Amino acid sequence: MTRQAFLARLREGLAGLPAHTIADIVADYETHFADGAAAGRSEADVAEALGDPSRLARELRAEHGLRRWEQERNPSSAGGAILALLGLGAIDIIFLLPLLMGIGGAIFGIGIAVIAVFFVGGGVFALGPFTDPPGGPVAAMLAGIGMMSGAASVGALLTIVVIGLMNALVWYGRLHYRLLKPALEPQPQGVAP
């Protein structure tokens, strides 16, 4: 594979990342080719030593997504990290995606329930003095405050669980990358294992 073909496939695999990130990565790999040429190696040898550019792009996207999650803990970066991890290990999609979908669905359902209980509690609090609830208006107002604070507490716990799950996914992605890295490194030729 030539330098241009390698870099074109690498750029194609990195599509969607910020332009400056792609430029930095491509410049780094151009340096590998320049160093190889200075050492008298052919472009094909350098490309073979670097590995499959599509796989490199998946790994680099995963690493970028993980770093982004560590810097910006928000839903967008969480989604990017999850997609990057799923792209890293295509075989893991068979096992990891259904598990993530189940956990994500449960978290989403609990989140909707928490929001609903919070607003119902607000309604009970606001309407308690104007209706004739059992126990009187004060009991209705206290019940509304209790529902709202309970929902806020469960929401806070749910946030802690989501952050813990994202950290576990980041750990899994890094572990996965560390396990794959030796297989991706060029092995010295002529040495028997």
Backbone as a chain_set.jsonl record, in Angstrom:
{"seq": "MTRQAFLARLREGLAGLPAHTIADIVADYETHFADGAAAGRSEADVAEALGDPSRLARELRAEHGLRRWEQERNPSSAGGAILALLGLGAIDIIFLLPLLMGIGGAIFGIGIAVIAVFFVGGGVFALGPFTDPPGGPVAAMLAGIGMMSGAASVGALLTIVVIGLMNALVWYGRLHYRLLKPALEPQPQGVAP", "coords": {"N": [[0.841, -1.163, 0.0], [0.509, 2.218, -0.781], [1.821, 5.392, 0.44], [-0.007, 7.496, 0.07], [-2.435, 6.079, -0.332], [-2.698, 4.761, 2.138], [-2.872, 6.97, 3.923], [-5.174, 8.179, 2.923], [-7.166, 6.24, 3.452], [-6.954, 6.258, 6.215], [-7.736, 8.902, 6.821], [-10.357, 8.743, 5.896], [-11.445, 6.884, 7.693], [-11.307, 8.389, 10.004], [-13.189, 10.303, 9.725], [-15.509, 12.688, 10.858], [-14.372, 13.312, 13.266], [-12.941, 16.197, 14.949], [-11.5, 18.634, 12.734], [-8.872, 19.596, 13.259], [-7.89, 17.587, 14.898], [-7.862, 15.375, 13.177], [-6.012, 16.339, 11.329], [-3.701, 16.487, 12.948], [-3.3, 13.758, 13.58], [-2.947, 12.599, 11.038], [-0.663, 13.979, 10.245], [1.146, 12.921, 12.063], [1.294, 10.256, 11.195], [2.261, 10.698, 8.625], [4.806, 11.467, 9.282], [5.831, 9.05, 10.175], [6.023, 7.715, 7.721], [7.876, 9.381, 6.438], [10.122, 9.075, 8.098], [10.556, 6.363, 7.705], [11.208, 6.345, 4.973], [13.561, 7.796, 5.078], [15.108, 5.967, 6.376], [15.46, 4.129, 4.444], [13.411, 2.394, 3.855], [10.643, 1.006, 2.041], [7.489, 2.491, 0.982], [5.446, 0.625, 1.105], [6.448, -1.211, 2.961], [6.513, 0.349, 5.284], [3.8, 0.971, 5.544], [2.766, -1.595, 5.963], [3.968, -2.215, 8.399], [2.732, -0.345, 10.037], [0.12, -1.218, 10.083], [-3.383, -2.013, 9.546], [-5.088, 0.677, 8.187], [-7.804, 1.262, 8.604], [-8.456, -0.088, 10.949], [-6.689, 1.188, 12.676], [-7.833, 3.733, 12.598], [-10.31, 3.229, 13.859], [-9.408, 2.598, 16.443], [-8.147, 4.99, 17.154], [-10.33, 6.729, 17.072], [-11.824, 5.65, 19.145], [-10.121, 6.136, 21.321], [-10.106, 8.928, 21.245], [-12.809, 9.441, 21.805], [-12.971, 8.424, 24.424], [-11.178, 10.102, 25.789], [-12.521, 12.498, 25.461], [-14.844, 12.024, 26.956], [-13.714, 11.913, 29.502], [-12.92, 14.535, 29.822], [-15.194, 16.148, 29.338], [-17.941, 15.61, 30.903], [-20.738, 14.878, 29.798], [-23.957, 14.22, 28.214], [-23.556, 14.11, 25.401], [-20.796, 13.577, 25.038], [-20.728, 11.157, 26.352], [-22.338, 9.544, 24.719], [-20.747, 9.614, 22.415], [-18.449, 8.297, 23.353], [-19.481, 5.753, 23.885], [-20.276, 4.939, 21.3], [-17.777, 4.968, 20.057], [-16.438, 2.97, 21.474], [-17.994, 0.77, 20.767], [-17.454, 0.705, 18.065], [-14.802, -0.006, 18.139], [-14.535, -2.712, 18.89], [-15.898, -4.839, 16.932], [-16.965, -7.409, 17.19], [-17.776, -7.365, 19.773], [-20.144, -6.045, 19.718], [-22.194, -7.827, 19.409], [-22.491, -8.882, 21.953], [-22.2, -6.734, 23.786], [-23.873, -4.587, 22.954], [-26.688, -5.414, 23.222], [-26.762, -5.643, 26.026], [-26.072, -3.038, 26.835], [-28.22, -1.687, 25.696], [-30.371, -2.71, 27.175], [-29.703, -1.851, 29.797], [-29.556, 0.902, 29.309], [-32.21, 1.386, 28.512], [-33.581, 0.778, 30.905], [-32.505, 2.743, 32.6], [-33.395, 5.031, 31.262], [-36.197, 4.693, 31.525], [-36.492, 4.796, 34.334], [-35.573, 7.383, 34.716], [-37.582, 8.894, 33.376], [-39.749, 8.243, 35.021], [-38.893, 9.405, 37.425], [-38.913, 12.127, 36.735], [-41.654, 12.437, 36.225], [-42.791, 11.861, 38.781], [-41.686, 13.974, 40.207], [-42.953, 16.23, 39.019], [-45.644, 15.612, 39.527], [-45.585, 15.677, 42.302], [-45.066, 18.41, 42.6], [-47.463, 19.401, 41.588], [-49.289, 18.387, 43.506], [-48.356, 19.767, 45.751], [-48.83, 22.441, 44.936], [-51.617, 22.504, 44.44], [-52.754, 21.601, 46.774], [-53.59, 23.467, 48.901], [-55.895, 24.504, 47.728], [-57.77, 22.574, 47.385], [-59.749, 19.966, 48.918], [-58.063, 17.897, 50.377], [-57.461, 14.594, 51.837], [-56.576, 14.791, 55.216], [-56.025, 17.446, 55.135], [-54.912, 20.725, 53.907], [-52.239, 21.254, 54.668], [-51.096, 18.751, 54.981], [-51.238, 17.865, 52.336], [-49.494, 19.678, 51.095], [-47.093, 19.023, 52.382], [-46.875, 16.372, 51.542], [-46.525, 16.787, 48.803], [-44.061, 18.15, 48.805], [-42.498, 16.108, 49.855], [-42.71, 14.156, 47.81], [-41.434, 15.518, 45.713], [-38.834, 15.925, 46.763], [-38.068, 13.285, 47.156], [-38.058, 12.364, 44.498], [-36.022, 13.99, 43.487], [-33.874, 13.003, 44.956], [-33.722, 10.316, 44.063], [-33.165, 10.878, 41.409], [-30.627, 12.033, 41.676], [-29.169, 9.821, 42.62], [-29.48, 8.178, 40.396], [-27.992, 9.623, 38.527], [-25.425, 9.326, 39.616], [-25.144, 6.562, 39.258], [-25.204, 6.409, 36.441], [-22.865, 7.847, 35.775], [-20.989, 6.162, 36.982], [-21.373, 3.845, 35.415], [-20.54, 4.827, 32.917], [-17.861, 5.327, 33.476], [-17.06, 2.706, 33.922], [-17.4, 1.69, 31.343], [-15.466, 3.191, 29.998], [-13.183, 2.208, 31.263], [-13.372, -0.46, 30.39], [-13.076, -0.074, 27.634], [-10.433, 0.931, 27.495], [-9.068, -1.271, 28.56], [-9.699, -3.153, 26.626], [-8.423, -2.0, 24.435], [-5.751, -2.11, 25.328], [-5.437, -4.856, 25.372], [-5.696, -5.464, 22.693], [-3.621, -4.054, 21.562], [-0.934, -5.327, 21.633], [-1.325, -7.264, 19.656], [-1.561, -5.714, 17.449], [0.827, -4.475, 17.13], [3.801, -4.435, 15.171], [5.454, -7.48, 14.702], [8.742, -8.698, 15.305], [10.454, -9.972, 12.528], [11.555, -13.221, 11.645], [12.143, -14.19, 14.086], [11.494, -16.825, 16.132], [8.573, -17.716, 18.019]], "CA": [[0.0, 0.0, 0.0], [1.304, 3.446, -0.859], [1.605, 6.39, 1.495], [-1.248, 8.223, -0.197], [-3.574, 5.188, -0.102], [-2.781, 4.56, 3.577], [-3.358, 8.195, 4.557], [-6.554, 8.408, 2.482], [-8.019, 5.339, 4.239], [-6.922, 6.728, 7.598], [-8.607, 10.09, 6.867], [-11.737, 8.275, 5.722], [-11.859, 6.267, 8.951], [-11.367, 9.396, 11.065], [-14.226, 11.282, 9.385], [-16.395, 12.975, 11.973], [-13.586, 13.913, 14.34], [-12.595, 17.591, 14.619], [-10.522, 18.754, 11.643], [-7.504, 19.729, 13.784], [-7.49, 16.272, 15.407], [-7.533, 14.567, 11.999], [-4.757, 16.866, 10.768], [-2.594, 16.07, 13.829], [-3.088, 12.315, 13.448], [-2.394, 12.348, 9.705], [0.71, 14.49, 10.252], [1.944, 11.944, 12.804], [1.54, 9.094, 10.339], [3.147, 11.137, 7.541], [6.15, 11.435, 9.865], [6.264, 7.642, 10.143], [6.435, 7.407, 6.351], [9.101, 10.133, 6.144], [11.205, 8.413, 8.825], [10.811, 5.097, 7.011], [11.909, 6.64, 3.719], [14.921, 8.199, 5.435], [15.819, 4.751, 6.783], [15.606, 3.272, 3.276], [12.289, 1.449, 3.748], [9.646, 1.373, 1.033], [6.196, 2.902, 1.517], [4.682, -0.598, 1.389], [6.96, -1.763, 4.223], [6.067, 1.21, 6.379], [2.355, 0.776, 5.679], [2.554, -2.922, 6.552], [4.375, -2.137, 9.808], [1.745, 0.457, 10.768], [-1.112, -1.989, 10.215], [-4.559, -1.657, 8.757], [-5.483, 2.044, 8.535], [-9.183, 1.288, 9.098], [-8.413, -0.5, 12.355], [-6.047, 2.291, 13.39], [-8.811, 4.814, 12.716], [-11.265, 2.847, 14.9], [-8.752, 2.721, 17.747], [-7.93, 6.41, 17.43], [-11.647, 7.297, 17.371], [-12.189, 5.194, 20.488], [-9.296, 6.876, 22.283], [-10.597, 10.308, 21.244], [-14.088, 9.444, 22.524], [-12.711, 8.207, 25.845], [-10.583, 11.328, 26.328], [-13.563, 13.526, 25.481], [-15.707, 11.73, 28.102], [-13.004, 12.263, 30.725], [-12.828, 15.995, 29.914], [-16.531, 16.747, 29.329], [-18.897, 14.588, 31.345], [-22.075, 15.269, 29.394], [-24.578, 13.167, 27.402], [-22.969, 14.039, 24.065], [-19.52, 12.861, 25.095], [-21.03, 9.78, 26.749], [-22.765, 8.847, 23.503], [-19.571, 9.464, 21.549], [-17.579, 7.257, 23.923], [-20.124, 4.453, 23.679], [-20.169, 4.585, 19.882], [-16.369, 4.68, 19.759], [-16.131, 1.65, 22.025], [-18.659, -0.248, 19.95], [-16.732, 0.63, 16.805], [-13.499, -0.626, 18.359], [-14.64, -4.174, 18.88], [-17.122, -5.18, 16.208], [-17.533, -8.644, 17.721], [-18.402, -7.055, 21.055], [-21.488, -5.521, 19.488], [-23.132, -8.922, 19.605], [-22.7, -9.075, 23.379], [-22.258, -5.49, 24.547], [-24.979, -3.729, 22.554], [-27.947, -5.752, 23.91], [-26.63, -5.318, 27.44], [-26.154, -1.583, 26.956], [-29.581, -1.262, 25.37], [-31.207, -3.032, 28.326], [-29.368, -0.937, 30.895], [-29.968, 2.247, 28.89], [-33.676, 1.451, 28.571], [-33.985, 0.838, 32.316], [-32.138, 4.073, 33.114], [-34.305, 5.99, 30.646], [-37.505, 4.523, 32.156], [-36.427, 5.328, 35.698], [-35.461, 8.841, 34.589], [-38.91, 9.431, 33.05], [-40.564, 8.099, 36.232], [-38.433, 10.413, 38.389], [-39.425, 13.427, 36.29], [-43.106, 12.432, 36.421], [-43.075, 11.971, 40.22], [-41.332, 15.332, 40.616], [-44.003, 17.162, 38.599], [-46.865, 15.289, 40.268], [-45.383, 16.256, 43.637], [-45.262, 19.857, 42.472], [-48.9, 19.637, 41.445], [-49.91, 18.145, 44.811], [-47.953, 20.898, 46.597], [-49.469, 23.681, 44.494], [-53.082, 22.425, 44.484], [-53.194, 21.175, 48.106], [-54.364, 24.468, 49.651], [-57.129, 24.893, 47.039], [-58.68, 21.434, 47.347], [-60.017, 19.419, 50.248], [-57.447, 16.566, 50.403], [-57.5, 13.935, 53.148], [-55.515, 15.284, 56.096], [-55.984, 18.901, 55.067], [-53.981, 21.348, 52.964], [-50.85, 21.162, 55.107], [-50.65, 17.39, 54.663], [-51.035, 17.808, 50.882], [-48.275, 20.416, 50.77], [-45.955, 18.217, 52.843], [-46.775, 15.21, 50.656], [-45.947, 17.271, 47.552], [-42.636, 18.396, 49.041], [-41.871, 14.791, 50.005], [-42.594, 13.529, 46.491], [-40.426, 16.236, 44.931], [-37.497, 15.653, 47.293], [-37.769, 11.876, 46.861], [-37.704, 12.277, 43.083], [-34.707, 14.606, 43.315], [-32.888, 12.065, 45.514], [-33.569, 9.193, 43.134], [-32.484, 11.431, 40.234], [-29.198, 12.177, 42.002], [-28.605, 8.466, 42.638], [-29.429, 7.72, 39.008], [-26.858, 10.315, 37.913], [-24.22, 8.654, 40.104], [-25.086, 5.253, 38.587], [-24.848, 6.628, 35.03], [-21.444, 8.208, 35.723], [-20.251, 4.927, 37.28], [-21.432, 2.976, 34.227], [-19.691, 5.402, 31.877], [-16.475, 5.072, 33.868], [-16.815, 1.283, 33.68], [-17.242, 1.531, 29.898], [-14.157, 3.75, 29.649], [-12.212, 1.214, 31.728], [-13.472, -1.595, 29.485], [-12.478, 0.314, 26.359], [-8.98, 0.989, 27.652], [-8.609, -2.642, 28.715], [-9.84, -3.771, 25.306], [-7.362, -1.454, 23.597], [-4.475, -2.663, 25.794], [-5.362, -6.25, 24.969], [-5.523, -5.53, 21.244], [-2.412, -3.36, 21.128], [0.174, -6.212, 21.265], [-1.625, -7.944, 18.399], [-1.45, -4.75, 16.361], [2.223, -4.073, 17.002], [4.534, -5.298, 14.243], [6.31, -8.447, 15.345], [10.032, -8.855, 14.611], [10.448, -11.115, 11.623], [12.712, -14.123, 11.723], [12.302, -14.663, 15.46], [10.484, -17.824, 16.431], [7.992, -17.461, 19.322]], "C": [[0.9, 1.244, 0.0], [0.969, 4.384, 0.3], [0.262, 7.079, 1.307], [-2.479, 7.359, 0.078], [-3.786, 4.971, 1.395], [-3.403, 5.781, 4.254], [-4.799, 8.508, 4.155], [-7.521, 7.515, 3.273], [-8.067, 5.76, 5.7], [-7.834, 7.946, 7.755], [-10.073, 9.684, 6.778], [-12.269, 7.663, 7.021], [-12.011, 7.26, 10.088], [-12.451, 10.443, 10.813], [-15.179, 11.445, 10.566], [-15.67, 13.548, 13.176], [-13.31, 15.373, 13.975], [-11.446, 17.65, 13.605], [-9.09, 18.854, 12.166], [-6.998, 18.396, 14.341], [-7.076, 15.369, 14.251], [-6.197, 15.024, 11.419], [-3.558, 16.441, 11.613], [-2.271, 14.594, 13.657], [-2.435, 11.997, 12.107], [-0.954, 12.836, 9.634], [1.635, 13.518, 10.99], [2.268, 10.731, 11.927], [2.371, 9.457, 9.107], [4.595, 11.129, 8.013], [6.692, 10.013, 9.871], [6.762, 7.268, 8.744], [7.738, 8.125, 6.005], [10.301, 9.493, 6.843], [11.575, 7.088, 8.161], [11.569, 5.302, 5.721], [13.351, 7.037, 3.993], [15.772, 6.99, 5.845], [15.96, 3.761, 5.628], [14.498, 2.234, 3.129], [11.31, 1.937, 2.689], [8.344, 1.776, 1.724], [5.362, 1.689, 1.903], [5.137, -1.229, 2.704], [6.472, -0.962, 5.422], [4.573, 1.01, 6.622], [2.047, -0.567, 6.332], [2.898, -2.91, 8.031], [3.357, -1.353, 10.639], [0.429, -0.284, 10.96], [-2.214, -1.462, 9.324], [-5.024, -0.251, 9.14], [-6.92, 2.147, 9.043], [-9.228, 0.916, 10.57], [-7.758, 0.592, 13.2], [-7.042, 3.43, 13.624], [-9.838, 4.485, 13.794], [-10.659, 3.011, 16.291], [-8.556, 4.185, 18.118], [-9.245, 7.123, 17.75], [-12.079, 6.908, 18.774], [-11.405, 5.971, 21.541], [-9.751, 8.332, 22.377], [-11.907, 10.405, 22.024], [-13.901, 9.272, 24.023], [-12.111, 9.458, 26.482], [-11.63, 12.43, 26.443], [-14.498, 13.3, 26.677], [-15.019, 12.137, 29.402], [-12.931, 13.785, 30.916], [-14.196, 16.649, 30.064], [-17.537, 15.664, 29.698], [-20.308, 15.083, 31.055], [-22.656, 14.177, 28.491], [-23.961, 13.01, 26.011], [-21.653, 13.254, 24.077], [-19.72, 11.41, 25.528], [-21.457, 8.964, 25.536], [-21.609, 8.613, 22.548], [-18.643, 8.374, 22.045], [-18.171, 5.876, 23.704], [-19.994, 4.027, 22.226], [-18.732, 4.243, 19.498], [-15.982, 3.308, 20.283], [-16.756, 0.547, 21.196], [-17.961, -0.394, 18.602], [-15.397, -0.068, 16.952], [-13.574, -2.139, 18.258], [-15.927, -4.602, 18.214], [-17.762, -6.45, 16.761], [-18.235, -8.388, 19.046], [-19.819, -6.531, 20.891], [-22.519, -6.61, 19.762], [-23.467, -9.087, 21.083], [-22.958, -7.764, 24.125], [-23.48, -4.65, 24.208], [-26.298, -4.128, 23.216], [-27.91, -5.42, 25.404], [-26.763, -3.814, 27.658], [-27.557, -1.068, 26.651], [-30.529, -1.547, 26.534], [-30.971, -2.082, 29.483], [-29.81, 0.487, 30.55], [-31.477, 2.421, 28.932], [-34.182, 1.556, 29.997], [-33.685, 2.214, 32.9], [-33.072, 5.137, 32.551], [-35.68, 5.915, 31.307], [-37.537, 5.08, 33.567], [-36.338, 6.847, 35.664], [-36.801, 9.488, 34.28], [-39.813, 9.358, 34.271], [-40.184, 9.15, 37.272], [-38.974, 11.788, 38.019], [-40.927, 13.523, 36.523], [-43.467, 12.597, 37.898], [-42.757, 13.38, 40.718], [-42.451, 16.311, 40.252], [-45.336, 16.873, 39.283], [-46.762, 15.846, 41.689], [-45.556, 17.761, 43.63], [-46.724, 20.22, 42.344], [-49.635, 19.444, 42.767], [-49.596, 19.304, 45.753], [-48.73, 22.164, 46.231], [-50.986, 23.654, 44.656], [-53.618, 22.056, 45.857], [-54.01, 22.203, 48.855], [-55.725, 24.799, 49.028], [-58.136, 23.756, 46.93], [-58.92, 20.966, 48.77], [-59.43, 18.009, 50.31], [-57.6, 15.918, 51.778], [-56.312, 14.416, 53.988], [-55.366, 16.788, 56.047], [-54.922, 19.421, 54.121], [-52.52, 21.217, 53.368], [-50.283, 19.782, 54.774], [-50.384, 17.251, 53.164], [-49.753, 18.525, 50.488], [-47.036, 19.626, 51.197], [-45.767, 16.975, 51.963], [-46.149, 15.613, 49.32], [-44.457, 17.528, 47.682], [-41.892, 17.067, 49.163], [-41.683, 14.096, 48.666], [-41.496, 14.2, 45.662], [-39.02, 15.944, 45.451], [-37.107, 14.2, 47.068], [-37.346, 11.691, 45.405], [-36.33, 12.877, 42.831], [-33.603, 13.682, 43.846], [-32.645, 10.889, 44.58], [-32.869, 9.662, 41.862], [-30.988, 11.592, 40.474], [-28.512, 10.813, 42.031], [-28.479, 7.91, 41.221], [-28.265, 8.369, 38.271], [-25.545, 9.663, 38.329], [-24.048, 7.296, 39.426], [-24.654, 5.418, 37.133], [-23.369, 6.982, 34.904], [-20.584, 6.983, 36.015], [-20.239, 3.978, 36.093], [-20.555, 3.515, 33.108], [-18.219, 5.181, 32.213], [-16.115, 3.608, 33.657], [-16.627, 1.017, 32.189], [-15.894, 2.071, 29.429], [-13.064, 2.759, 30.059], [-12.192, 0.015, 30.788], [-12.819, -1.277, 28.142], [-10.963, 0.368, 26.428], [-8.397, -0.403, 27.807], [-8.628, -3.353, 27.371], [-8.709, -3.307, 24.4], [-6.004, -2.018, 24.01], [-4.319, -4.124, 25.39], [-5.118, -6.385, 23.471], [-4.173, -4.983, 20.794], [-1.258, -4.301, 20.801], [-0.07, -6.944, 19.946], [-1.459, -7.009, 17.209], [-0.017, -4.292, 16.129], [2.929, -4.991, 16.006], [5.476, -6.2, 15.024], [7.627, -8.542, 14.594], [10.001, -10.122, 13.756], [11.719, -11.925, 11.81], [12.945, -14.626, 13.121], [11.172, -15.635, 15.743], [9.911, -17.551, 17.827], [8.353, -18.527, 20.328]], "O": [[1.914, 1.297, 0.696], [-0.009, 4.201, 1.024], [-0.511, 7.231, 2.254], [-3.456, 7.839, 0.652], [-4.921, 4.994, 1.87], [-4.334, 5.657, 5.05], [-5.562, 9.045, 4.958], [-8.572, 7.978, 3.715], [-9.103, 5.632, 6.352], [-8.613, 8.021, 8.705], [-10.921, 10.216, 7.495], [-13.415, 7.904, 7.4], [-12.757, 7.011, 11.035], [-12.611, 11.371, 11.607], [-15.596, 10.468, 11.188], [-16.286, 14.2, 14.018], [-13.433, 15.746, 12.809], [-10.54, 16.817, 13.626], [-8.183, 18.261, 11.583], [-5.804, 18.108, 14.263], [-6.062, 14.677, 14.332], [-5.353, 14.202, 11.061], [-2.515, 16.076, 11.07], [-1.101, 14.216, 13.595], [-1.483, 11.219, 12.044], [-0.11, 12.178, 9.026], [2.779, 13.319, 10.581], [3.399, 10.245, 11.928], [3.109, 8.615, 8.594], [5.504, 10.822, 7.242], [7.873, 9.793, 9.604], [7.782, 6.596, 8.596], [8.609, 7.549, 5.353], [11.375, 9.378, 6.252], [12.75, 6.734, 8.067], [12.472, 4.53, 5.399], [14.257, 6.67, 3.245], [16.993, 6.992, 5.684], [16.515, 2.677, 5.805], [14.639, 1.29, 2.353], [11.17, 3.14, 2.469], [8.118, 1.452, 2.89], [4.653, 1.713, 2.908], [4.314, -1.725, 3.474], [6.071, -1.523, 6.442], [4.134, 0.894, 7.767], [1.151, -0.654, 7.172], [2.199, -3.525, 8.836], [3.144, -1.661, 11.812], [-0.303, -0.003, 11.909], [-2.008, -0.595, 8.474], [-5.326, -0.008, 10.308], [-7.223, 3.037, 9.837], [-9.955, 1.532, 11.35], [-8.214, 0.887, 14.304], [-7.089, 4.015, 14.706], [-10.209, 5.365, 14.572], [-11.317, 3.504, 17.207], [-8.775, 4.574, 19.265], [-9.278, 8.015, 18.598], [-12.632, 7.725, 19.511], [-11.972, 6.413, 22.54], [-9.779, 8.905, 23.466], [-12.1, 11.333, 22.81], [-14.6, 9.91, 24.811], [-12.491, 9.832, 27.591], [-11.628, 13.201, 27.402], [-14.902, 14.257, 27.338], [-15.672, 12.653, 30.31], [-12.885, 14.266, 32.048], [-14.347, 17.601, 30.831], [-17.931, 14.877, 28.838], [-20.986, 15.627, 31.926], [-21.92, 13.296, 28.047], [-23.857, 11.893, 25.503], [-21.427, 12.383, 23.237], [-18.964, 10.53, 25.116], [-21.002, 7.837, 25.342], [-21.5, 7.546, 21.943], [-18.104, 7.607, 21.247], [-17.451, 4.933, 23.374], [-19.64, 2.882, 21.943], [-18.499, 3.332, 18.704], [-15.273, 2.562, 19.607], [-16.134, -0.486, 20.948], [-17.884, -1.495, 18.058], [-14.903, -0.664, 15.995], [-12.743, -2.762, 17.596], [-16.955, -4.716, 18.882], [-18.988, -6.553, 16.794], [-19.173, -9.099, 19.406], [-20.608, -6.571, 21.835], [-23.596, -6.332, 20.29], [-24.607, -9.4, 21.427], [-23.831, -7.697, 24.991], [-24.072, -4.052, 25.107], [-26.986, -3.25, 23.737], [-28.905, -4.972, 25.973], [-27.479, -3.371, 28.555], [-28.024, -0.119, 27.281], [-31.391, -0.727, 26.849], [-31.917, -1.568, 30.081], [-30.368, 1.191, 31.391], [-31.974, 3.472, 29.336], [-35.1, 2.325, 30.28], [-34.513, 2.784, 33.611], [-33.494, 6.041, 33.272], [-36.271, 6.949, 31.618], [-38.491, 5.754, 33.955], [-36.955, 7.526, 36.485], [-37.131, 10.524, 34.858], [-40.564, 10.295, 34.541], [-41.056, 9.721, 37.927], [-39.44, 12.529, 38.884], [-41.425, 14.558, 36.965], [-44.351, 13.384, 38.233], [-43.479, 13.918, 41.557], [-42.853, 17.129, 41.079], [-46.082, 17.803, 39.589], [-47.72, 16.412, 42.215], [-46.133, 18.325, 44.559], [-47.182, 21.213, 42.909], [-50.505, 20.241, 43.116], [-50.477, 19.772, 46.474], [-49.226, 22.871, 47.108], [-51.585, 24.68, 44.978], [-54.819, 22.182, 46.096], [-55.051, 21.85, 49.41], [-56.61, 25.315, 49.711], [-59.244, 23.958, 46.432], [-58.354, 21.514, 49.716], [-60.175, 17.029, 50.299], [-57.841, 16.608, 52.769], [-55.178, 14.438, 53.511], [-54.634, 17.354, 56.86], [-54.122, 18.65, 53.592], [-51.65, 21.084, 52.507], [-49.138, 19.659, 54.341], [-49.421, 16.599, 52.761], [-49.005, 18.037, 49.641], [-46.049, 19.567, 50.464], [-44.638, 16.577, 51.676], [-45.337, 14.872, 48.766], [-43.678, 17.178, 46.796], [-40.789, 16.917, 48.637], [-40.63, 13.513, 48.406], [-40.72, 13.521, 44.989], [-38.104, 15.737, 44.655], [-35.938, 13.908, 46.815], [-36.402, 10.959, 45.111], [-35.552, 12.334, 42.047], [-32.528, 13.59, 43.253], [-31.5, 10.509, 44.334], [-32.064, 8.924, 41.294], [-30.178, 11.323, 39.588], [-27.4, 10.665, 41.524], [-27.493, 7.253, 40.888], [-27.614, 7.709, 37.46], [-24.655, 9.467, 37.502], [-22.934, 6.922, 39.06], [-23.826, 4.649, 36.643], [-22.687, 6.468, 34.016], [-19.558, 6.782, 35.365], [-19.211, 3.372, 35.794], [-19.892, 2.74, 32.418], [-17.418, 4.881, 31.327], [-14.993, 3.296, 33.257], [-15.784, 0.204, 31.809], [-15.253, 1.478, 28.561], [-12.134, 2.502, 29.296], [-11.122, -0.474, 30.427], [-12.099, -2.104, 27.58], [-10.282, -0.1, 25.516], [-7.34, -0.694, 27.246], [-7.688, -4.067, 27.02], [-8.107, -4.108, 23.684], [-5.192, -2.367, 23.153], [-3.213, -4.58, 25.1], [-4.424, -7.3, 23.027], [-3.642, -5.4, 19.765], [-0.626, -4.108, 19.762], [0.872, -7.213, 19.202], [-1.242, -7.462, 16.085], [0.313, -3.781, 15.059], [2.682, -6.197, 15.997], [6.208, -5.739, 15.9], [7.636, -8.474, 13.365], [9.58, -11.189, 14.203], [12.793, -11.394, 12.09], [13.861, -15.419, 13.339], [10.002, -15.28, 15.6], [10.663, -17.195, 18.734], [7.936, -18.453, 21.484]]}, "num_chains": 1, "name": "protein.A"}
